[in-house]
């Protein structure tokens, strides 16, 4: 009797579980259909929005092309008749683009309407993706906005500045032949970031360059001399033992500004216009102003057979404010570069010295 009772109870339990499972599957199916309908509804809305976006986008492209054609006409590159022909061709191309792209969207809309209960992964005209996962209606919408059309004209660009070369300092009545600094051993390095803005609307002949840069000006002292700071005075004195190196390095942060002149090449595209100075002559005239960041003297010598390296960081009465004139002339990205500090190298000295540099300048786009 117990065996029969247990068997009946077991059968009832199995039947109950089967009925509950069937009910759960039915509920899941209804929930899943609801999720799919909602997902497909969102897709239809996006596709309808994409149809309007396509028309607006193609019209904007046509506007850019017409503007480019008008500029070519103003520069005398084409005749009025040729300009009219180009405009008609551009209009026909954009109209065909609108028709073809809308046909693709309409086909997707028809496909979704014919299959409202189909669960899938689709990409629409806006490069978006919708994914439906699970029976509880989890909807993941991964939308990637369509890239914006390029800007028709860019008047301001940016580039990396790098310069390197010879450095020295000259005082009143001095020239490079009788300074206390080595000609070959003294040098400078400049590293910065610049912006360049075209001054005229339709011509790139005149530009202005501006930004910020770090300057490292190095002076190698000769004749076994080194710098000594005595209060407000900084003098060169003889070192008590033979020096292997006597070097002063000044680090500045400056804001350079140059007016640049030179021809450029115009590149006309269907949706944009660009100017390039690649392999073109250029000349820049301007100046710079900024502050001194650090001053360091480095000495190397031997003391009782031991090699000694002595670094001292102090102001050495060097000017805190830095300002000067600079110019360059070259072709493309490479120029011959010169700069001259109007501020004295050291403050309140018996005679002033001014830093002067000559080297190569690289403007790297």
LUMMI-458676 format. One line per field, with one value per residue (C-alpha): residue number from 0; x, y, z. Coordinates in nm, 4 decimals. Layout:
N
i NUM_...
east X_...
north Y_...
up Z_...
END
This chain:
365
i 0_1_2_3_4_5_6_7_8_9_10_11_12_13_14_15_16_17_18_19_20_21_22_23_24_25_26_27_28_29_30_31_32_33_34_35_36_37_38_39_40_41_42_43_44_45_46_47_48_49_50_51_52_53_54_55_56_57_58_59_60_61_62_63_64_65_66_67_68_69_70_71_72_73_74_75_76_77_78_79_80_81_82_83_84_85_86_87_88_89_90_91_92_93_94_95_96_97_98_99_100_101_102_103_104_105_106_107_108_109_110_111_112_113_114_115_116_117_118_119_120_121_122_123_124_125_126_127_128_129_130_131_132_133_134_135_136_137_138_139_140_141_142_143_144_145_146_147_148_149_150_151_152_153_154_155_156_157_158_159_160_161_162_163_164_165_166_167_168_169_170_171_172_173_174_175_176_177_178_179_180_181_182_183_184_185_186_187_188_189_190_191_192_193_194_195_196_197_198_199_200_201_202_203_204_205_206_207_208_209_210_211_212_213_214_215_216_217_218_219_220_221_222_223_224_225_226_227_228_229_230_231_232_233_234_235_236_237_238_239_240_241_242_243_244_245_246_247_248_249_250_251_252_253_254_255_256_257_258_259_260_261_262_263_264_265_266_267_268_269_270_271_272_273_274_275_276_277_278_279_280_281_282_283_284_285_286_287_288_289_290_291_292_293_294_295_296_297_298_299_300_301_302_303_304_305_306_307_308_309_310_311_312_313_314_315_316_317_318_319_320_321_322_323_324_325_326_327_328_329_330_331_332_333_334_335_336_337_338_339_340_341_342_343_344_345_346_347_348_349_350_351_352_353_354_355_356_357_358_359_360_361_362_363_364
east 0.0000_0.2817_0.4445_0.1240_0.0809_0.4387_0.3972_0.0776_0.2368_0.5408_0.3205_0.1262_0.4451_0.5772_0.2471_0.2515_0.6088_0.5241_0.2227_0.4226_0.7027_0.4572_0.2986_0.6420_0.7346_0.4104_0.4716_0.8296_0.7095_0.4617_0.7278_0.9802_0.7352_0.6674_1.0404_1.0876_0.7954_0.9442_1.2878_1.1527_0.9466_1.2623_1.4324_1.1467_1.1649_1.5389_1.4991_1.2363_1.4695_1.7527_1.5502_1.5322_1.8994_2.0013_1.8258_1.9738_2.3225_2.3234_2.1931_2.4747_2.7300_2.5799_2.6051_2.9764_3.0418_2.8664_3.0700_3.3915_3.2860_3.2089_3.5518_3.7189_3.5145_3.6210_3.9872_3.9495_4.0248_3.7023_3.4581_3.0974_2.9718_3.1991_3.0844_2.7190_2.7898_2.9729_2.6845_2.4316_2.6489_2.6848_2.3088_2.2365_2.4848_2.3382_1.9827_2.0839_2.2517_1.9337_1.7221_1.9508_2.0025_1.6300_1.5567_1.7852_1.6075_1.2624_1.3681_1.4721_1.1438_0.9450_1.1478_1.0760_0.7040_0.6719_0.8519_0.7374_0.8030_1.1522_1.4332_1.7612_2.0606_2.0483_2.2471_2.0498_2.1467_2.2860_2.5325_2.3466_2.3025_2.0178_2.0447_1.7616_1.8738_1.6726_1.3068_1.2774_1.3086_1.6673_1.7390_2.0873_2.1121_2.4645_2.4470_2.7397_2.6576_2.7384_3.0602_2.9987_3.0985_3.4421_3.4622_3.4679_3.7539_3.9999_4.1723_4.3601_4.5877_4.8482_5.1955_5.4979_5.7966_6.1498_6.4675_6.8341_7.1589_7.4435_7.4122_7.6295_7.6178_7.7684_7.8114_7.8656_8.1529_8.1906_8.1436_8.1397_8.5160_8.6035_8.3350_8.4351_8.2115_8.2901_8.1349_8.1002_8.0261_7.7505_7.4060_7.0315_6.7224_6.3632_6.0512_5.6938_5.3443_5.2161_4.8903_4.8794_4.5907_4.5354_4.4866_4.2829_3.9594_4.0498_4.4302_4.6932_4.9842_4.9914_4.9690_5.0295_5.2020_5.1624_5.1868_5.4303_5.7761_6.0556_6.4051_6.7253_7.0180_7.3607_7.6897_8.0179_8.2770_8.6360_8.9794_8.9192_8.6638_8.3395_8.0539_8.0637_7.7707_7.8810_7.5665_7.4165_7.7178_7.7895_8.1445_8.3671_8.6638_8.9437_8.8856_9.1630_9.2177_9.1914_8.8299_8.7200_8.3833_8.2324_7.8741_7.5809_7.2291_6.9238_6.5720_6.2921_5.9215_5.8194_5.5255_5.6525_5.4548_5.5572_5.3997_5.4695_5.4560_5.4843_5.2939_5.0836_4.8999_4.5198_4.3574_3.9921_3.7823_3.4141_3.3263_3.6184_3.9095_4.2583_4.5797_4.9253_5.2736_5.4585_5.7792_5.6897_5.9145_5.8325_5.9697_5.8682_5.9338_5.8373_5.9489_5.8879_5.8341_5.8280_5.9938_6.3098_6.2373_6.5795_6.9535_7.2180_7.5979_7.7781_8.1507_8.3663_8.7226_8.9671_9.0516_9.3397_9.2845_8.9073_8.6609_8.4216_8.0937_7.9547_7.6048_7.4766_7.1253_7.0810_6.9683_7.3173_7.1346_6.9951_6.7026_6.3654_6.1836_6.2871_6.1982_6.3546_6.3327_6.3374_6.3039_6.3258_6.3415_6.3050_6.1138_5.8371_5.8893_6.2597_6.3934_6.7075_6.6220_6.7753_6.6776_6.8216_6.7381_6.6700_6.6864_7.0360_7.1692_7.2397_7.0818_7.2727_7.6102_7.8949_7.8181_7.5231_7.5390_7.2623_7.1918_7.1989_7.1126_7.1323_7.0124_6.7542_6.3813_6.1353_5.7593_5.6038_5.2347
north 0.0000_0.2382_0.1636_0.2479_0.5699_0.6798_0.6040_0.8092_1.1026_1.0894_1.0892_1.3886_1.5786_1.5057_1.6157_1.9390_2.0193_1.9509_2.1826_2.4570_2.4241_2.4511_2.7572_2.9142_2.8502_3.0057_3.3130_3.3341_3.3146_3.5988_3.8090_3.7372_3.8430_4.1662_4.2381_4.1635_4.3909_4.6708_4.6199_4.6208_4.9287_5.1121_5.0010_5.1349_5.4705_5.4956_5.4033_5.6738_5.9265_5.8056_5.8859_6.2520_6.2556_6.1175_6.3979_6.6656_6.5171_6.4954_6.8523_6.9707_6.7907_6.9551_7.2948_7.2365_7.1259_7.4320_7.6571_7.4942_7.5427_7.9098_7.9610_7.8047_8.0363_8.3393_8.2383_8.2096_7.8374_7.7598_7.9536_8.0361_7.7718_7.5074_7.6075_7.5671_7.2232_7.1125_7.2319_7.0335_6.7220_6.7616_6.8069_6.4976_6.2908_6.3952_6.3311_5.9802_5.9231_6.0238_5.7928_5.4919_5.5381_5.5866_5.2703_5.0762_5.2175_5.1435_4.7832_4.7452_4.8970_4.6545_4.3613_4.4540_4.5077_4.1679_3.9955_4.1721_3.8664_3.7919_3.8298_3.9305_4.1596_4.4344_4.7405_5.0408_5.3467_5.5214_5.2381_5.1424_4.7889_4.6431_4.3103_4.1310_3.8763_3.6352_3.5879_3.8720_4.1386_4.2561_4.5015_4.6280_4.9193_4.9842_5.3053_5.4423_5.7811_5.8314_6.0254_6.3913_6.5323_6.6987_7.0692_7.2539_7.4892_7.4777_7.8099_7.6972_7.3937_7.2772_7.1267_7.0235_7.2597_7.1251_7.3299_7.2608_7.4409_7.6592_7.8954_8.1725_8.5050_8.8365_9.1602_9.5241_9.5547_9.1770_8.9406_8.5618_8.5500_8.6918_8.5587_8.3429_8.0632_7.7788_7.8098_7.4387_7.3147_7.5626_7.4807_7.5123_7.2941_7.4140_7.1987_7.3231_7.3121_7.5695_7.6739_7.8314_8.0526_8.1777_8.5553_8.5939_8.4107_8.2769_8.3125_8.1223_8.3533_8.5191_8.3145_8.3681_8.1048_8.1057_7.8635_7.7698_7.6151_7.5168_7.6500_7.4955_7.7344_7.5910_7.7816_7.5908_7.8153_7.7998_7.8968_7.7024_7.9599_7.9073_8.1227_8.2569_8.4372_8.7068_8.8754_9.0707_9.0124_8.7047_8.6816_8.4391_8.3270_8.0777_7.7365_7.6174_7.2887_7.1896_7.1724_6.9043_7.0765_7.4055_7.4463_7.6743_7.5751_7.8013_7.6630_7.8948_7.8667_8.1133_8.2053_8.2479_8.4507_8.4731_8.6174_8.3712_8.4474_8.2212_8.0488_7.7395_7.4808_7.4641_7.1220_7.1183_6.8177_6.7564_6.8310_7.0394_7.2654_7.2429_7.4468_7.2924_7.4437_7.1190_7.1925_7.5638_7.8579_8.0414_8.3171_8.3960_8.7093_8.7611_8.7166_8.5478_8.6239_8.4143_8.3223_8.1495_7.8133_7.6984_7.7652_7.4991_7.4976_7.1700_7.1260_6.8221_6.7903_6.5598_6.5997_6.3905_6.1370_6.1102_6.2201_6.4773_6.5979_6.9052_7.0363_7.3540_7.4891_7.8553_8.1653_8.3089_8.6453_8.5275_8.7301_8.5990_8.7512_8.6341_8.8156_8.8528_8.8543_8.5520_8.4685_8.1727_8.1028_7.7676_7.5270_7.2979_7.1730_7.2682_7.6206_7.8075_7.9573_8.2456_8.4038_8.6858_8.7631_9.1320_9.0764_9.0596_8.7182_8.8349_9.1235_9.4247_9.3407_9.5704_9.4970_9.3135_8.9907_8.8676_8.5109_8.4417_8.1162_7.9822_7.6423_7.4326_7.4484_7.1669_7.2346_6.8881_6.8628
up 0.0000_0.0853_-0.2467_-0.4378_-0.2411_-0.3091_-0.6776_-0.7015_-0.5184_-0.7478_-1.0585_-0.9265_-0.8624_-1.2125_-1.3653_-1.1627_-1.2638_-1.6294_-1.6164_-1.4437_-1.6994_-1.9870_-1.8279_-1.7772_-2.1398_-2.2557_-2.0383_-2.1640_-2.5227_-2.4675_-2.2917_-2.5658_-2.8378_-2.6496_-2.6323_-3.0026_-3.0951_-2.8858_-3.0406_-3.3952_-3.3156_-3.2107_-3.5302_-3.7408_-3.5627_-3.6264_-3.9905_-4.0408_-3.8767_-4.0988_-4.4131_-4.3156_-4.2118_-4.5523_-4.7370_-4.5108_-4.5377_-4.9178_-4.9431_-4.7156_-4.9333_-5.2421_-5.0751_-5.0058_-5.3637_-5.5046_-5.2751_-5.3965_-5.7594_-5.6934_-5.5377_-5.8410_-6.0606_-5.8545_-5.8883_-6.2645_-6.2755_-6.4660_-6.6838_-6.5953_-6.8382_-6.6864_-6.3382_-6.4380_-6.5839_-6.2689_-6.0511_-6.2563_-6.2360_-5.8600_-5.8175_-6.0278_-5.8282_-5.4940_-5.6150_-5.7242_-5.3879_-5.2044_-5.4203_-5.3763_-5.0029_-4.9384_-5.1358_-4.9028_-4.5975_-4.7431_-4.8064_-4.4422_-4.3246_-4.5423_-4.4109_-4.0488_-4.1130_-4.2826_-3.9955_-3.6775_-3.4585_-3.5877_-3.3390_-3.5010_-3.4940_-3.7546_-3.8440_-3.9690_-4.1717_-3.8650_-3.8000_-3.4802_-3.3526_-3.1445_-2.9625_-2.7794_-2.5201_-2.3085_-2.2349_-1.9842_-2.2449_-2.1942_-2.4792_-2.5514_-2.7950_-2.9169_-3.1172_-3.3117_-3.4509_-3.8158_-3.8695_-3.9269_-4.2637_-4.2621_-4.1937_-4.5237_-4.4367_-4.1455_-4.0772_-3.7650_-3.7465_-3.4951_-3.5078_-3.3037_-3.2859_-3.2493_-3.2925_-3.2255_-3.2950_-3.1709_-2.8757_-2.7337_-2.5505_-2.6578_-2.4669_-2.5535_-2.7976_-2.8282_-3.1158_-3.1378_-3.1859_-2.8436_-2.6114_-2.3128_-2.4399_-2.6783_-3.0229_-3.0979_-2.7461_-2.6611_-2.7958_-2.7555_-2.7863_-2.8176_-2.7965_-2.8082_-2.9514_-3.1990_-3.3591_-3.7036_-3.8174_-4.1698_-4.1663_-4.4875_-4.5608_-4.9048_-4.9091_-4.7146_-4.8010_-4.4559_-4.1367_-3.7671_-3.5526_-3.1747_-2.8857_-2.6093_-2.5999_-2.3650_-2.4342_-2.3045_-2.3625_-2.2828_-2.2519_-2.2320_-2.0677_-2.1921_-2.0486_-1.7232_-1.6031_-1.4139_-1.2852_-0.9302_-0.7702_-0.5261_-0.4034_-0.6920_-0.9143_-1.1242_-1.2539_-1.4378_-1.2294_-1.2783_-1.1237_-0.8857_-1.0777_-1.4418_-1.5562_-1.7987_-1.8434_-1.7294_-1.8409_-1.7585_-1.8656_-1.8472_-1.8973_-2.0119_-2.0841_-2.3544_-2.5776_-2.9355_-3.1924_-3.5590_-3.8706_-4.1488_-4.5202_-4.8219_-5.1008_-5.0492_-5.2548_-5.2573_-5.2589_-5.3646_-5.2689_-5.3271_-4.9646_-4.8357_-4.9217_-4.7735_-4.7945_-4.7674_-4.7489_-4.8219_-5.0158_-5.0267_-4.9349_-4.6120_-4.3926_-4.0354_-3.8303_-3.4681_-3.1119_-2.7807_-2.4158_-2.1029_-1.7764_-1.6614_-1.5001_-1.3814_-1.3934_-1.3414_-1.3538_-1.4178_-1.3480_-1.4192_-1.2931_-1.1183_-0.7510_-0.6194_-0.8966_-0.8461_-1.1145_-0.9714_-1.1183_-0.9444_-1.0176_-0.8563_-0.9008_-0.8107_-0.9941_-1.0626_-1.0967_-1.4310_-1.5658_-1.4528_-1.7510_-2.0965_-2.4190_-2.7587_-3.1364_-3.3650_-3.7320_-3.9661_-4.3381_-4.5071_-4.7265_-4.6080_-4.2535_-4.2218_-4.1662_-4.0683_-3.7286_-3.5307_-3.1985_-2.9884_-2.6252_-2.5659_-2.1920_-2.0377_-1.9489_-1.5903_-1.3992_-1.2611_-1.4149_-1.5127_-1.8769_-2.0276_-2.2237_-2.4513_-2.5516_-2.9271_-3.1070_-3.4610_-3.5764_-3.7573_-3.6913_-3.7637_-3.7821_-3.7716_-3.8643
END
